[in-house]
Amino acid sequence: MVNFRKYISGITVLASGLFLAQTTVSTVLFNPNSESQKSFNLPSPVAMIEKTILSPKELVDINVNTMMADPVLKNATWGFVIYDPKTKKVISSYNENTPLVPASTTKLLTTETALSLLGENYRWMTQLEYSGTVDENGVLNGNLYIVGSGDPSLGTNKAGAWSYKEIITDFTEGLSREGIKKVNGDIVIQTALFKGNITRLPENVVWLENNNYYLPAGTTKEINPMNEKLIVKKNTTISNDKKYFYVSPYTNQMVYAEKYDGDGILTTKLPDAPAFLANSFRASLVKSGLAVTGKVQTKTTDAQPEIRKTVSMYKSPTLADIVYYTNQRSDNSLAEALLKTVGYFKKGNQTPEAGRETVTEHLKDAAFDLEGLTYMDGSGLSRSNKVTPISQVKYLTSLMGTKYYQTYFNSLPIGGQSGTLKRMFLETGNGQVFAKTGTLNKVKALAGYIKTNSGKTLVFSLLVNNYAGSVDMVKKRMEQLIEPTLDL
């Protein structure tokens, strides 16, 4: 950090001279006898002097010192690093080794792990198959099978994914091609990914923050996602103003929250999407006159599988598309699904625990500095997540040599232009800051890359915890800190 004493004398002398000069100019321009006067917005003398005699690095250091005493941040815990990936040196930093809550910048780790392990062209498949035979009257004497692979975008329209309606139309057309006019059997959901209905949720997750940070757990078979609601129970035994909330009406698991400002209607996707697809498919067939005599049932394993024929295969968007949507929109449900997918890919188990182990092992293999790291979930909703600013920048630097770096880089929001950064860096830094944002109550985070005015690429991390004031105040100070780095 810069020492102010080195510059204060020179700044004071020059500021006095420029102030006198500016006063003289103002006096000449002002005519008391004129009926209309023009207003001149002259630049700040000190600002002009600073840019004249101080280097961009010194201006960054001064901004860091100024933020330390800022009323919004002086009682906060925050850390900052600006790093040159070519020289492998820290340009400026503050609390670079302090573990801090990273909020949704956690998705940087989750999405990169998925790209590394699965490849950017990876797709999830959902197939419609049938067993048995079709007679001359078009009656299928056998079962329909919906074989899923854990597609996190199934039916969501996210990242270009098809809606449930579009998938059902495609499946129905497949049956028509096979000449099937009636199903004398069941619709069987089969996916090895879902070994159990209930999984424990990550600890200390802020499920109710920003009204829609909510991830249902367990089976929601035959439940329409549009009707997913939160059950609120007011606690009267401990404190009148404390409330307890069921995470989902279907799991009986309760979490605590001191404050809830939502309306009780939450928008998320189902973890049991194949079940919803199967039930909707059956209802659509019956409604269109294609009778299904059996019911929808689930088989996670099948000791004696029937011989089946594939009718139709739905392919999800590519992983590159999913990662782009996840980071641009900071989509929590997709991030958690990616966590489970990499866990299944490496461990044969779709639980969050397997996902966390997989990500942590991958980070270790990638030489991530694990000191100070606590990785609790894929999305960053848990306040138990911790990371140091220096580990973030070195990690982001290490990715610049990977074959999927451009895909990863392109997934990041652009300052003033796209995603969650569209309303930041509207002027200075517009189109030059490429970063993942993170927001929780009293947590604001930003980490990614900067394209400087000279064409260099720098890497940075800025994590702020327990600030005072509003989130907009913190965002403004973040912009002020980043501004001089553009001239490095």
C-alpha positions as CSV (number, residue, x, y, z in Angstrom):
1,M,0.0,0.0,0.0
2,V,1.2,3.5,-0.8
3,N,2.4,6.0,1.8
4,F,0.5,9.2,1.6
5,R,3.4,11.3,3.1
6,K,5.5,10.7,0.0
7,Y,3.0,12.7,-2.1
8,I,1.2,15.1,0.2
9,S,3.7,18.0,0.0
10,G,3.8,18.0,-3.7
11,I,0.1,17.6,-4.1
12,T,-0.5,20.5,-1.6
13,V,1.7,22.9,-3.4
14,L,0.4,22.1,-6.9
15,A,-3.2,22.0,-5.6
16,S,-2.8,25.6,-4.2
17,G,-1.3,26.8,-7.6
18,L,-4.0,25.2,-9.6
19,F,-6.7,26.5,-7.3
20,L,-5.5,30.0,-7.7
21,A,-5.3,29.6,-11.4
22,Q,-8.8,28.2,-11.5
23,T,-10.1,31.1,-9.3
24,T,-8.6,33.6,-11.7
25,V,-10.2,31.9,-14.7
26,S,-13.6,31.8,-13.0
27,T,-13.3,35.5,-12.2
28,V,-12.6,36.5,-15.7
29,L,-15.5,34.4,-17.1
30,F,-18.0,35.8,-14.6
31,N,-19.8,39.0,-15.5
32,P,-22.2,40.2,-12.8
33,N,-24.0,42.4,-15.4
34,S,-24.9,39.5,-17.6
35,E,-28.4,38.2,-17.4
36,S,-27.6,34.6,-18.3
37,Q,-24.5,32.9,-17.0
38,K,-23.1,29.6,-18.2
39,S,-22.2,26.9,-15.7
40,F,-18.6,25.5,-16.0
41,N,-17.9,22.1,-14.4
42,L,-14.2,22.4,-14.0
43,P,-12.3,19.2,-13.0
44,S,-11.2,18.6,-9.4
45,P,-7.7,20.2,-9.0
46,V,-6.6,17.3,-6.7
47,A,-7.9,14.7,-9.1
48,M,-6.0,16.4,-12.0
49,I,-2.8,16.6,-10.0
50,E,-3.1,12.9,-8.8
51,K,-3.4,11.7,-12.4
52,T,-0.5,13.9,-13.5
53,I,2.0,12.9,-10.8
54,L,0.9,9.5,-9.7
55,S,1.1,6.2,-11.5
56,P,-1.9,4.0,-11.9
57,K,-0.5,1.6,-9.3
58,E,-0.1,4.4,-6.8
59,L,-3.7,5.5,-7.5
60,V,-4.9,1.9,-6.9
61,D,-2.9,1.9,-3.6
62,I,-4.4,5.2,-2.6
63,N,-7.9,3.9,-3.3
64,V,-7.2,0.9,-1.1
65,N,-6.1,3.2,1.8
66,T,-9.1,5.4,1.2
67,M,-11.5,2.4,1.4
68,M,-10.0,1.3,4.6
69,A,-11.3,4.4,6.3
70,D,-14.5,4.7,4.3
71,P,-17.6,4.6,6.7
72,V,-19.2,1.9,4.5
73,L,-16.1,-0.4,4.8
74,K,-14.1,0.6,7.8
75,N,-15.8,-2.1,10.0
76,A,-16.1,-4.6,7.3
77,T,-13.8,-7.5,6.6
78,W,-12.6,-7.3,3.0
79,G,-9.8,-8.4,0.7
80,F,-8.5,-7.3,-2.7
81,V,-5.9,-8.5,-5.1
82,I,-4.9,-7.2,-8.6
83,Y,-2.5,-9.6,-10.2
84,D,-0.4,-9.7,-13.4
85,P,-0.6,-13.2,-14.9
86,K,2.5,-12.6,-17.1
87,T,4.9,-11.5,-14.4
88,K,3.1,-13.7,-11.8
89,K,3.3,-10.8,-9.4
90,V,0.8,-9.0,-7.2
91,I,0.3,-5.4,-8.3
92,S,-1.7,-4.3,-5.3
93,S,-3.5,-6.1,-2.5
94,Y,-5.2,-5.9,0.9
95,N,-6.0,-8.8,3.2
96,E,-5.1,-11.1,0.3
97,N,-4.7,-14.2,2.6
98,T,-7.9,-13.6,4.6
99,P,-10.6,-16.3,4.1
100,L,-13.9,-14.6,3.2
101,V,-17.4,-15.5,2.2
102,P,-17.3,-15.6,-1.6
103,A,-21.1,-15.8,-2.3
104,S,-21.7,-16.7,-5.9
105,T,-18.1,-16.4,-7.0
106,T,-18.1,-20.0,-5.7
107,K,-19.6,-20.8,-9.1
108,L,-16.2,-20.1,-10.6
109,L,-14.9,-23.3,-9.0
110,T,-18.0,-25.4,-9.8
111,T,-18.3,-24.5,-13.5
112,E,-14.6,-24.8,-14.2
113,T,-14.5,-28.2,-12.6
114,A,-17.4,-29.4,-14.8
115,L,-15.7,-28.1,-17.9
116,S,-12.4,-29.7,-17.0
117,L,-13.9,-33.1,-16.1
118,L,-16.8,-33.4,-18.6
119,G,-15.6,-31.3,-21.5
120,E,-17.4,-28.3,-23.0
121,N,-19.4,-30.4,-25.5
122,Y,-20.8,-32.7,-22.9
123,R,-24.6,-33.2,-23.2
124,W,-27.2,-35.0,-21.0
125,M,-29.5,-37.5,-22.8
126,T,-33.1,-38.2,-22.0
127,Q,-34.4,-41.1,-24.1
128,L,-37.9,-42.6,-24.7
129,E,-37.8,-46.3,-25.2
130,Y,-40.3,-49.2,-25.2
131,S,-40.4,-52.9,-24.5
132,G,-42.7,-55.6,-25.8
133,T,-44.4,-55.7,-29.2
134,V,-46.8,-53.6,-31.2
135,D,-49.7,-55.5,-32.7
136,E,-51.5,-54.9,-36.0
137,N,-53.9,-52.5,-34.2
138,G,-51.1,-50.3,-32.9
139,V,-51.4,-51.6,-29.3
140,L,-48.1,-51.7,-27.5
141,N,-48.1,-54.7,-25.2
142,G,-45.2,-53.5,-23.1
143,N,-43.8,-50.5,-21.2
144,L,-42.6,-47.1,-22.1
145,Y,-39.3,-46.1,-20.6
146,I,-38.1,-42.5,-19.9
147,V,-34.3,-42.9,-19.3
148,G,-32.8,-39.9,-17.8
149,S,-29.2,-38.9,-17.1
150,G,-29.7,-36.0,-14.6
151,D,-30.1,-33.2,-17.2
152,P,-30.2,-30.0,-15.0
153,S,-31.9,-28.0,-17.8
154,L,-34.6,-30.5,-18.6
155,G,-37.9,-28.7,-19.4
156,T,-36.5,-25.3,-18.2
157,N,-35.9,-23.4,-21.5
158,K,-32.6,-22.4,-19.9
159,A,-29.6,-22.1,-22.1
160,G,-31.7,-23.1,-25.1
161,A,-33.1,-26.2,-23.5
162,W,-36.5,-27.4,-24.7
163,S,-39.6,-27.0,-22.6
164,Y,-41.5,-30.0,-21.2
165,K,-44.1,-29.3,-23.9
166,E,-41.6,-29.5,-26.7
167,I,-40.1,-32.7,-25.4
168,I,-43.5,-34.3,-25.0
169,T,-44.4,-33.3,-28.5
170,D,-41.2,-35.0,-29.8
171,F,-41.9,-38.1,-27.8
172,T,-45.5,-38.3,-29.0
173,E,-44.3,-38.0,-32.6
174,G,-41.9,-40.8,-32.0
175,L,-44.7,-43.1,-30.9
176,S,-46.6,-42.1,-34.0
177,R,-43.7,-43.1,-36.2
178,E,-43.7,-46.5,-34.5
179,G,-47.4,-46.9,-35.1
180,I,-48.3,-47.0,-31.4
181,K,-51.9,-46.0,-30.7
182,K,-52.3,-47.5,-27.3
183,V,-50.0,-48.5,-24.5
184,N,-51.0,-51.6,-22.6
185,G,-48.4,-51.1,-19.8
186,D,-46.7,-48.6,-17.6
187,I,-44.5,-45.5,-18.1
188,V,-41.2,-46.4,-16.3
189,I,-38.8,-43.7,-15.2
190,Q,-35.3,-45.1,-15.1
191,T,-32.2,-43.1,-14.0
192,A,-29.3,-44.4,-12.0
193,L,-28.5,-40.9,-10.8
194,F,-31.3,-40.7,-8.3
195,K,-30.5,-43.4,-5.8
196,G,-32.5,-41.8,-3.0
197,N,-35.2,-39.2,-2.6
198,I,-33.8,-37.2,0.3
199,T,-30.4,-35.7,0.6
200,R,-29.1,-33.4,3.3
201,L,-28.9,-29.8,2.4
202,P,-25.6,-27.8,2.7
203,E,-25.3,-26.1,6.1
204,N,-25.9,-22.4,6.7
205,V,-27.5,-21.9,3.3
206,V,-29.4,-18.6,2.9
207,W,-32.4,-20.2,1.4
208,L,-34.7,-17.2,1.8
209,E,-32.4,-14.4,0.7
210,N,-33.4,-12.2,-2.2
211,N,-36.8,-14.0,-2.2
212,N,-35.9,-16.8,-4.6
213,Y,-32.7,-18.5,-3.3
214,Y,-34.5,-21.7,-2.7
215,L,-33.6,-25.3,-3.7
216,P,-36.2,-28.0,-3.0
217,A,-34.8,-31.3,-2.0
218,G,-36.2,-34.8,-2.3
219,T,-38.9,-36.2,-4.6
220,T,-41.6,-34.0,-6.0
221,K,-43.1,-36.7,-8.1
222,E,-46.4,-35.7,-9.6
223,I,-46.0,-32.1,-8.3
224,N,-46.3,-29.2,-10.7
225,P,-43.4,-26.8,-10.3
226,M,-45.8,-23.9,-10.7
227,N,-47.4,-24.9,-7.4
228,E,-44.2,-25.2,-5.4
229,K,-44.7,-23.0,-2.4
230,L,-43.1,-22.4,1.0
231,I,-44.8,-23.3,4.2
232,V,-44.2,-20.8,6.9
233,K,-44.6,-21.6,10.6
234,K,-44.4,-18.8,13.2
235,N,-42.6,-19.7,16.4
236,T,-44.3,-18.5,19.5
237,T,-42.3,-20.3,22.2
238,I,-38.9,-18.5,21.9
239,S,-39.5,-15.2,20.3
240,N,-42.5,-13.6,18.6
241,D,-40.5,-12.2,15.7
242,K,-38.6,-15.4,14.9
243,K,-39.9,-17.7,12.2
244,Y,-39.1,-21.2,11.0
245,F,-39.5,-22.4,7.4
246,Y,-39.8,-25.7,5.8
247,V,-37.4,-25.9,2.9
248,S,-39.9,-27.9,1.0
249,P,-43.4,-29.1,1.7
250,Y,-42.2,-32.6,0.7
251,T,-39.2,-33.2,2.9
252,N,-40.2,-32.2,6.5
253,Q,-36.8,-30.7,7.0
254,M,-36.8,-27.3,8.7
255,V,-34.4,-24.4,8.6
256,Y,-34.3,-21.2,10.6
257,A,-34.4,-17.6,9.4
258,E,-34.7,-14.4,11.3
259,K,-36.3,-12.4,8.5
260,Y,-38.4,-13.3,5.5
261,D,-39.5,-10.7,3.0
262,G,-40.8,-12.9,0.3
263,D,-44.4,-13.7,-0.7
264,G,-44.1,-17.4,-0.2
265,I,-44.1,-18.2,-3.9
266,L,-40.7,-19.2,-5.1
267,T,-39.5,-19.9,-8.6
268,T,-37.1,-22.9,-9.0
269,K,-36.9,-26.1,-11.0
270,L,-37.6,-29.6,-9.7
271,P,-34.8,-32.0,-8.7
272,D,-37.1,-34.8,-9.9
273,A,-37.6,-33.5,-13.4
274,P,-38.0,-36.9,-15.1
275,A,-41.0,-37.7,-12.8
276,F,-42.7,-34.5,-13.8
277,L,-41.9,-35.1,-17.5
278,A,-43.3,-38.7,-17.2
279,N,-46.5,-37.7,-15.5
280,S,-47.1,-34.8,-18.0
281,F,-46.3,-37.1,-20.9
282,R,-48.9,-39.7,-19.7
283,A,-51.5,-36.9,-19.2
284,S,-50.8,-35.5,-22.6
285,L,-51.2,-39.0,-24.3
286,V,-54.4,-39.8,-22.6
287,K,-55.8,-36.3,-23.4
288,S,-54.9,-36.8,-27.1
289,G,-56.7,-40.1,-27.2
290,L,-53.7,-42.5,-26.9
291,A,-54.7,-44.6,-23.9
292,V,-52.1,-45.7,-21.3
293,T,-53.5,-48.5,-19.1
294,G,-50.7,-48.5,-16.6
295,K,-49.2,-45.9,-14.3
296,V,-46.0,-44.0,-13.9
297,Q,-43.4,-45.8,-11.8
298,T,-39.7,-45.4,-11.0
299,K,-37.0,-48.0,-11.3
300,T,-33.5,-46.9,-10.3
301,T,-32.1,-50.3,-10.8
302,D,-33.3,-53.3,-12.9
303,A,-31.8,-56.7,-12.2
304,Q,-33.4,-58.2,-15.4
305,P,-33.9,-55.3,-17.9
306,E,-36.3,-55.8,-20.7
307,I,-35.2,-55.7,-24.3
308,R,-36.1,-52.2,-25.4
309,K,-36.1,-50.1,-28.6
310,T,-35.3,-46.4,-28.6
311,V,-38.1,-44.2,-29.9
312,S,-36.6,-40.7,-29.4
313,M,-33.6,-39.1,-27.8
314,Y,-33.5,-35.6,-26.4
315,K,-30.1,-34.0,-26.1
316,S,-29.6,-31.1,-23.6
317,P,-27.7,-28.0,-24.6
318,T,-23.9,-28.4,-24.4
319,L,-22.1,-28.0,-21.1
320,A,-20.6,-24.8,-22.6
321,D,-24.1,-23.4,-23.0
322,I,-25.1,-24.5,-19.5
323,V,-22.0,-22.9,-17.9
324,Y,-22.6,-19.7,-19.9
325,Y,-26.2,-19.5,-18.6
326,T,-25.1,-20.4,-15.0
327,N,-22.4,-17.7,-14.8
328,Q,-24.3,-15.0,-16.7
329,R,-27.5,-15.4,-14.6
330,S,-25.8,-16.8,-11.5
331,D,-28.2,-19.7,-11.6
332,N,-28.2,-21.5,-8.3
333,S,-30.1,-24.7,-9.3
334,L,-27.9,-25.3,-12.4
335,A,-24.7,-24.8,-10.3
336,E,-26.0,-27.3,-7.7
337,A,-26.8,-29.8,-10.5
338,L,-23.3,-29.4,-11.9
339,L,-21.9,-30.2,-8.5
340,K,-24.0,-33.4,-8.4
341,T,-23.1,-34.3,-12.0
342,V,-19.3,-34.1,-11.4
343,G,-19.8,-36.1,-8.2
344,Y,-21.6,-38.9,-10.2
345,F,-19.0,-38.7,-13.0
346,K,-16.0,-39.3,-10.6
347,K,-17.6,-41.1,-7.7
348,G,-20.6,-42.9,-9.1
349,N,-22.7,-41.0,-6.6
350,Q,-24.9,-37.9,-7.2
351,T,-24.9,-36.7,-3.6
352,P,-23.6,-33.2,-2.7
353,E,-20.9,-34.8,-0.6
354,A,-19.5,-36.7,-3.6
355,G,-19.7,-33.4,-5.6
356,R,-17.8,-31.5,-2.9
357,E,-15.1,-34.2,-2.7
358,T,-14.7,-34.2,-6.5
359,V,-14.4,-30.4,-6.8
360,T,-11.9,-30.3,-3.9
361,E,-9.8,-33.1,-5.4
362,H,-9.8,-31.3,-8.8
363,L,-8.7,-28.0,-7.2
364,K,-5.9,-29.8,-5.4
365,D,-4.8,-31.4,-8.7
366,A,-4.9,-27.9,-10.3
367,A,-2.6,-26.6,-7.6
368,F,-5.3,-24.4,-6.0
369,D,-4.2,-23.0,-2.7
370,L,-6.5,-25.0,-0.4
371,E,-5.4,-23.0,2.7
372,G,-8.4,-20.9,3.8
373,L,-10.8,-22.8,1.4
374,T,-14.1,-24.1,2.6
375,Y,-16.2,-25.4,-0.2
376,M,-19.7,-26.3,1.0
377,D,-21.9,-26.1,-2.1
378,G,-21.8,-25.5,-5.8
379,S,-23.8,-22.2,-5.9
380,G,-22.3,-20.1,-3.1
381,L,-25.5,-19.9,-1.1
382,S,-23.9,-21.3,2.0
383,R,-22.2,-18.8,4.4
384,S,-19.9,-21.5,5.4
385,N,-18.1,-21.2,2.0
386,K,-14.7,-19.4,2.4
387,V,-11.9,-18.5,0.0
388,T,-8.9,-16.1,0.0
389,P,-8.6,-13.4,-2.7
390,I,-5.1,-14.5,-3.5
391,S,-6.2,-18.1,-4.2
392,Q,-8.9,-16.9,-6.5
393,V,-6.6,-14.8,-8.7
394,K,-3.9,-17.5,-8.9
395,Y,-6.6,-20.0,-9.8
396,L,-8.1,-17.8,-12.5
397,T,-4.6,-17.2,-13.8
398,S,-3.9,-20.9,-14.0
399,L,-6.9,-21.4,-16.2
400,M,-5.6,-19.1,-18.9
401,G,-3.6,-21.9,-20.4
402,T,-6.4,-24.5,-20.6
403,K,-8.1,-25.6,-23.8
404,Y,-11.5,-24.5,-22.5
405,Y,-10.3,-21.1,-21.2
406,Q,-12.0,-19.1,-23.9
407,T,-15.3,-20.9,-23.2
408,Y,-14.9,-20.2,-19.5
409,F,-13.9,-16.6,-20.1
410,N,-16.8,-16.0,-22.4
411,S,-19.3,-17.3,-19.8
412,L,-18.4,-14.4,-17.4
413,P,-20.6,-11.3,-17.3
414,I,-19.2,-8.2,-19.0
415,G,-19.2,-4.9,-17.2
416,G,-21.9,-2.5,-18.4
417,Q,-23.0,-5.0,-21.0
418,S,-24.2,-8.5,-19.9
419,G,-25.4,-10.7,-17.2
420,T,-25.2,-9.7,-13.5
421,L,-22.6,-7.0,-14.4
422,K,-24.9,-5.2,-16.8
423,R,-25.6,-2.4,-14.3
424,M,-22.1,-2.0,-13.1
425,F,-19.2,-0.2,-14.9
426,L,-21.6,1.7,-17.1
427,E,-19.0,4.3,-18.0
428,T,-15.4,3.6,-16.9
429,G,-14.7,-0.1,-17.4
430,N,-17.6,-0.7,-19.8
431,G,-16.6,-3.8,-21.8
432,Q,-13.3,-4.2,-20.0
433,V,-14.3,-6.1,-16.8
434,F,-15.2,-9.8,-17.2
435,A,-16.1,-11.2,-13.8
436,K,-18.4,-13.3,-11.7
437,T,-20.5,-11.4,-9.1
438,G,-21.6,-12.6,-5.7
439,T,-24.3,-11.2,-3.5
440,L,-25.7,-12.3,-0.1
441,N,-26.9,-10.1,2.7
442,K,-23.9,-7.9,3.7
443,V,-21.7,-9.8,1.3
444,K,-20.6,-8.5,-2.1
445,A,-18.0,-10.2,-4.3
446,L,-16.4,-9.8,-7.6
447,A,-13.6,-11.9,-9.3
448,G,-12.4,-12.2,-12.8
449,Y,-10.4,-10.5,-15.5
450,I,-9.7,-6.9,-16.6
451,K,-8.7,-5.8,-20.1
452,T,-6.6,-2.7,-19.5
453,N,-6.4,0.3,-21.8
454,S,-3.0,-0.8,-23.0
455,G,-4.3,-4.3,-23.9
456,K,-3.0,-6.3,-21.0
457,T,-5.1,-8.9,-19.2
458,L,-5.1,-8.6,-15.4
459,V,-6.7,-10.9,-12.8
460,F,-8.5,-9.6,-9.7
461,S,-10.5,-10.6,-6.7
462,L,-12.5,-8.2,-4.5
463,L,-14.5,-9.8,-1.6
464,V,-16.4,-7.6,0.9
465,N,-18.1,-9.1,4.1
466,N,-20.2,-7.3,6.7
467,Y,-20.2,-3.9,5.2
468,A,-22.4,-1.0,6.3
469,G,-24.9,0.8,4.1
470,S,-26.5,-0.5,1.0
471,V,-25.2,-2.9,-1.7
472,D,-25.3,0.0,-4.2
473,M,-22.8,1.9,-2.0
474,V,-20.5,-1.1,-2.0
475,K,-20.8,-1.5,-5.8
476,K,-19.9,2.1,-6.3
477,R,-16.7,1.7,-4.1
478,M,-15.8,-1.4,-6.0
479,E,-16.0,0.5,-9.3
480,Q,-13.9,3.3,-7.8
481,L,-11.2,0.8,-6.7
482,I,-11.1,-0.9,-10.1
483,E,-11.1,2.3,-12.2
484,P,-7.3,3.1,-12.0
485,T,-6.4,-0.5,-12.8
486,L,-7.6,0.1,-16.3
487,D,-4.5,2.3,-16.9
488,L,-2.0,-0.3,-15.6
